[in-house]
Amino acid sequence: MPAYLDLAVMAGTGVLGVALVVGLGHRLAAAPPDRHVLPFSGGRRPTEHALSRFHARWYPVTLLFLAFDVEMLYMYPWTVVVARVGVGAVVEMFVFLGVLMAAVVWAWREGALRWT
């Protein structure tokens, strides 16, 4: 029973915290919220449609960012278990980083890192 009480207190604290932040935001806002302006570009009215096209040079940059972001997803848990697993974990991580480095070298050779 105490475990459920702890969970209820934590959930209640979270709900009250969110309600407090939203309430303070509405109370301290410089202007009343405009229902027609979506949370886009810092509250200003959009100058283009949300489904407008992006320039093609953004896509390789996005893919490279995702590759490095996923790399971090694997490296954080690895740091927790590397001391327990030992040398095998270190070898596996260097193989993983080698594959990523080969991908970066390939992207560089193909011109994905060139902006213009």
C-alpha positions in Angstrom: 0.0 0.0 0.0 2.7 2.6 0.8 4.2 2.1 -2.7 0.9 3.2 -4.3 0.7 6.1 -1.9 4.2 7.2 -3.0 3.1 6.9 -6.6 -0.1 8.9 -6.0 1.9 11.7 -4.2 4.4 11.8 -7.1 1.7 11.9 -9.7 -0.2 14.6 -7.7 2.9 16.7 -7.4 3.5 16.4 -11.1 0.0 17.5 -12.0 0.1 20.4 -9.5 3.5 21.5 -10.9 2.2 21.5 -14.4 -1.0 23.4 -13.4 1.1 25.9 -11.5 3.4 26.6 -14.5 0.6 26.9 -16.9 -1.4 29.2 -14.5 1.7 31.4 -14.0 2.2 31.5 -17.7 -1.3 32.8 -18.3 -1.2 35.1 -15.4 2.1 36.7 -16.2 1.7 36.9 -20.0 2.3 40.2 -21.6 -0.7 39.8 -23.9 -3.7 37.5 -23.8 -3.2 34.4 -25.8 -4.3 34.6 -29.3 -6.3 31.5 -30.3 -5.4 31.8 -33.9 -1.6 31.8 -33.5 -0.2 28.3 -33.0 3.0 27.7 -31.0 5.2 28.3 -34.1 8.2 30.5 -34.4 8.0 32.0 -30.9 4.3 33.0 -31.0 4.5 35.1 -34.2 2.1 34.5 -37.0 3.5 31.9 -39.5 4.8 33.4 -42.8 4.6 30.0 -44.7 2.5 26.9 -44.6 3.4 24.2 -42.2 3.8 21.7 -45.0 6.0 23.8 -47.1 9.0 22.2 -48.7 12.5 22.4 -47.2 15.6 22.8 -49.4 17.1 19.4 -50.3 20.4 20.2 -48.6 18.7 19.9 -45.2 18.0 16.1 -45.6 21.6 14.9 -45.5 22.3 17.1 -42.5 19.3 15.7 -40.7 20.4 12.1 -41.4 23.9 12.8 -40.1 22.4 14.4 -36.9 20.2 11.4 -36.4 23.2 9.0 -36.9 25.2 10.8 -34.2 22.1 11.1 -31.9 21.5 7.3 -32.1 25.2 6.8 -31.4 24.7 8.6 -28.1 21.7 6.4 -27.3 24.0 3.4 -27.5 26.9 5.0 -25.7 25.1 6.0 -22.5 23.9 2.5 -21.5 27.3 1.2 -22.6 29.1 3.4 -20.0 27.0 1.8 -17.3 27.9 -1.8 -18.1 31.4 -1.5 -19.5 33.0 -2.1 -16.1 31.0 -5.2 -15.5 31.3 -6.7 -19.0 35.0 -5.9 -19.5 37.2 -5.8 -22.6 34.5 -7.3 -24.8 32.3 -4.3 -24.4 35.2 -2.0 -25.2 36.0 -3.9 -28.4 32.3 -3.9 -29.4 32.1 -0.1 -28.9 35.2 0.5 -31.0 33.8 -1.6 -33.8 30.5 0.4 -33.6 32.4 3.7 -33.7 34.5 2.4 -36.6 31.3 1.7 -38.6 30.0 5.1 -37.8 33.3 6.7 -38.8 33.2 4.8 -42.1 29.7 6.3 -42.6 31.0 9.8 -41.8 33.9 9.4 -44.2 31.6 8.2 -46.9 29.2 11.1 -46.3 32.1 13.5 -46.4 33.4 12.0 -49.7 29.9 12.2 -51.2 29.6 15.9 -50.3 26.9 15.6 -47.6 28.8 18.0 -45.3 29.3 20.6 -48.0 26.7 23.3 -47.5 26.7 25.0 -50.9 
